[in-house]
Amino acid sequence: MRGDRGWGRILPARLRPRGVAEEVDTELAFHLEMRAQEYAGRGLSDEAARAEALRRMGDLDRVRGTCRTLAEARERDMRRAEWWDEFRQDLRFGARQLLRTRGLAAVAVLTLALGIGATAAIFGVVDAVVLRPLPFAEPERVVRLRADGGGVSSVSNANFLDWQAQARSFTAMTAAVRTGITLTGRDVPLLLSDAQVSADYFRVFGVRPMLGRTFVPADDAAGAAPVVVLSARAWARYFASDSGIVGRTLSLDGVPHTVIGVMPPSFDYIDNGPEAWVPLALTPEERAQRGASYLDVYARLRPGVSLREAQAEMSAIAGRIASAVDSTNSPDEVLVRPFAEDLVGDYRGRLLTLLGAVGFVLLIACANVANLLLARGAARTKELAIRGALGAGRRRLVRQLLTESLVLALLGGAAGALLAVLGVRGLVAIGPEDVPRLDQARVDGRVLLFTLALAVISSVVFGLAPALRSARASLQGALREGGRTGAAGVRDRLRGGLVAAEVAMALLLLTGAGLLTRSAVLLHQVEPGFDPTGVLTARIMLPAETYPTGEQVVHAYQRILDEARRAPEVASAGLTLMVPLAADNANAAVSAEGQAFTEENRPMVNFRFTSGGYFATMGIPMRHGREFTRQDAAGSPRVAVINETLARKLFGDEPAVGRRITGLTADPDDPQWTTVVGVVGDIHDAGLGAPTVPEVYYPVAQAPPDIWPLLQRSLVLVARSKTDDAAALERPLREAVARVDRNLPTAKPRSMEAYVAESLATSRFSTLLLGTLSAIGLVLAVVGIYGVIAYFVAQRAPEISVRMALGATPRSILGLVVRSGLRPVGLGIGVGLVASFWLTGILSSLLYGVTPTDPATVVGVVLLLLGAAVLASLVPARRATRVDPARVLQG
């Protein structure tokens, strides 16, 4: 071994290491000794050799620093190795401890698996829909521009072109309109979901094609050779992923289109993924059109330009345009929103609310496991006290107990990951169809990392308090009466506090679920204003090449309607521009005769083109007047049917039938007076929970000829089955269309009952999930209450025995135990009520017909929790009444 050989005595005080480990002194002395021996061999005395060694060593401070660094590095390595060895020992010891208490470990792992699995499953959906970046370059710079005002968010052709020419905040701006396009040249014609877009569309989104190219400005010019870009979904479904598709010619709406590109699969999800894109290619007349608004506008922000700056510029541009043209045809405000937020819409708030709710379930699970560990810690008091007496410090004991908690949490996390896989699949299956990117939700690496983080954090949440309490045990206290005195009261208060927290969080969950359930019940009781039973709908689009004029369009639809009515399965049939609850909308401004032609007197209303028989087929009641007939033709006097809301708005309590309103394309010089021939009942067009709005219906035959291109020459055929079986009409309607034109496809027929179900899908989805989470939370809270009461009975068995020996009746013992169990429950209910009045306000936008502080719901939840708490207390309380005083006192 290296020794200092007396060097510490001869080193001057200023040269001796200060506050350095003894190893540094030894290292330094060793080097000095080696030098001194070298000089002594040259004939120098010991003192002279030592002096020469000191002189030759030079800067002892530098030497000392080097030695210190080496010593500290060795010390860190030793500590690290020691920590890792101890951690492995703790893991092995913790695993053995859990094997000895398999029942407790199984309950804890199952509880954690429920909490972690549910949280991971909801996170998987939130990550796919809300958090995961969109799959194109710099998605945060893509925005959507919406017109603000008049109830219309879409944009006219001329307004879009003005925005594009004047805006400087964007590198590119594009417009799009969703349509349908007919693919012919196959055995069966297909109606593809199509988008007409301006040249910069793919540049705005920053996506490159998988094959070929995208549009250039020359493709978007009027009269340019027709081209098409296909989606990956359409390429695989209709063309068998043929790599030679680029350059092929497809017949779309009867016009040859050259395929110039195929987009990657990641681009399919946007706006539910068009199957094909064609250039917008506005004609000079269309470029000047400012009245009809139907374009969706997107843009990409310039680097360094903020959303606020872009909003300010677009507001200024909109103001200038509105002051220069008719303000009714140009919005005076524009909203600039991030595309990701616009895409997700209201589902962001709904899903984040559910993620917060499932977080409560996880906290309840952690509180339950903490209670289990507290009970287990009480049973291990002697063991921990003896280990402390033998030299294990409190920090070492806490680390050991936290390691055991980590083992539990990792096992719970592994089981939770398996539950999350099933949970995500279930959420995708029951989720509403219009949730963007929901089908992409899965348990991937991000979700697994989140699950691992949940497990680690949970181990600290539920393990720290029990570890700190258990590590306080002293040998003297543990040996006195088995360790039941001393800290028992403290642990009782801690366990009671955990139960109070569980009850408070369960109350919040149950209140939210109760509010959503009541809202869903009220929503299901709403009359939609029509009878959906047995009604089937099918959208039809007529190609411009085959049906170029409005007269030809009207004639073709009349023939289709006649053929549909001849089908033996059809009770009645009609045509309409769009059906209720279809998330489609068309707006116009109307006013009543005798009122000034001003913006205030021209409210925006929903307009529809319908045929005779439509109202009867849909079951929309005719309140006054009549339906349309064949006599309401193009050359006949203009007529209209309005709903009750519009009748009240325009005419108050006076009769509306026989009065006149302005036509669809009216202006002060040509009001196009139209006679109201009927008033129908209101329908919930925008959703069962949405208020009714003013609506006007015009005959299909009297639609302005120049409006058909804007409507893509499209109408919906509706038919009512004689047997109330809507599915039985699918084949007859297809055959009716084919008899008129074999090249006319129909979109996939859909029943009105399906539209109603979809309108309720979002409410049902939220209610089902929150109801399931609250049920799990209630079960866990009841288990926690039971555990505390059982622990109370075990801890106070001697006291209960003394009370019974002194004459206490079983009824009084039962009351004592139940009251002790209900104290933390009452505290939790109080805290939960205070918190619920604040937190349930988050649900206000999700409710229909119910306030967030609905008294009936709150009272019902409180009674449910109290009833569950009493039932959970009765089992251990009845066990306490059967305690044998003699046996307990003798033991």
Order of alpha helices (4+ residues) and beta strands (2+ residues): alpha-alpha-alpha-alpha-alpha-beta-beta-alpha-beta-beta-alpha-beta-beta-alpha-beta-beta-beta-alpha-beta-alpha-beta-alpha-alpha-alpha-alpha-alpha-alpha-alpha-beta-alpha-beta-beta-beta-alpha-beta-beta-alpha-beta-beta-beta-beta-alpha-beta-alpha-alpha-alpha-alpha-alpha
